[in-house]
Amino acid sequence: MLLSTAAAIGFALFGIHALPSHNEHIQYLGSQNGYEAFVPNGQTINYNGQTDPVGDLILSNGTTLHDVIWNGQYASTIINNHNQIVQLNGQFVGQTDPINHQPYEPLQDVYVIDGSVPIKLEIINGQTYYVIEANKINPADIAGFYTYDKWVSNFVAAMNTPGTYAAVLPGNSPVFQWTNTTGTVAYQTWIYQDYIRGAAGRDVLVPPTGMIIPYGSAMPLGSALFNFTTPQHTYNPSS
């Protein structure tokens, strides 16, 4: 059995509620009514003969787990999307947004799961990893997004905040002219969409605070997250 006592205690220390499972090695972390998010860091690992992405898992309560492996469906999609984002960052960061004349910012991809996440602990070469068993997740409950890398935690928190809704920016939105990071990232997500398979930019999360978070969506596009991947609202600034 590949579960260490220390690693098992780690589940309890995070205050995460484990749900019943038919497989004693698997626990479901997070909330059945929340959004959890896998954030790849660019590293990969050979796990059971498969090349899988490694990163962090941000739970709906704000807890972040490190050394997380995404194993199963969409692993190659995540790797390809992330490599494309890294390549685009290398191409655009350092240049200037032609609309608001501010420097472009590095963007980050994130993969959101609607509901709790099936996890098991594995020790690989002496290192303990949380392994997401993605094949046990309904494909409809998984969707990809991208936003400013420093806003990923805020993005996940906003999705889990009651009252938050998603909206699309019109092509002539004044938001693109804002001389701040919000204006830059809003336009940048629009640019990146042309280089990422299945991507669509110029969307925003609108939390109750009104502080919008620009983002784009990318493969996979699970139907349970339709309101975020295909916003039904249009955002117009009040001023």
Secondary structure as UniProt FT lines:
FT   HELIX           5..13
FT   TURN            14..15
FT   TURN            24..25
FT   STRAND          27..29
FT   TURN            32..33
FT   STRAND          35..47
FT   TURN            48..49
FT   STRAND          50..58
FT   TURN            60..61
FT   STRAND          64..71
FT   TURN            73..74
FT   HELIX           75..92
FT   TURN            93..94
FT   TURN            98..100
FT   STRAND          107..114
FT   STRAND          117..124
FT   TURN            125..126
FT   STRAND          127..133
FT   HELIX           134..136
FT   HELIX           139..141
FT   STRAND          142..148
FT   HELIX           149..151
FT   HELIX           152..159
FT   TURN            162..163
FT   STRAND          165..168
FT   TURN            171..172
FT   HELIX           174..177
FT   HELIX           181..192
FT   TURN            193..195
FT   TURN            197..198
FT   STRAND          200..206
FT   TURN            208..209
FT   STRAND          213..221
FT   HELIX           223..225
FT   HELIX           226..229
FT   STRAND          233..234
//
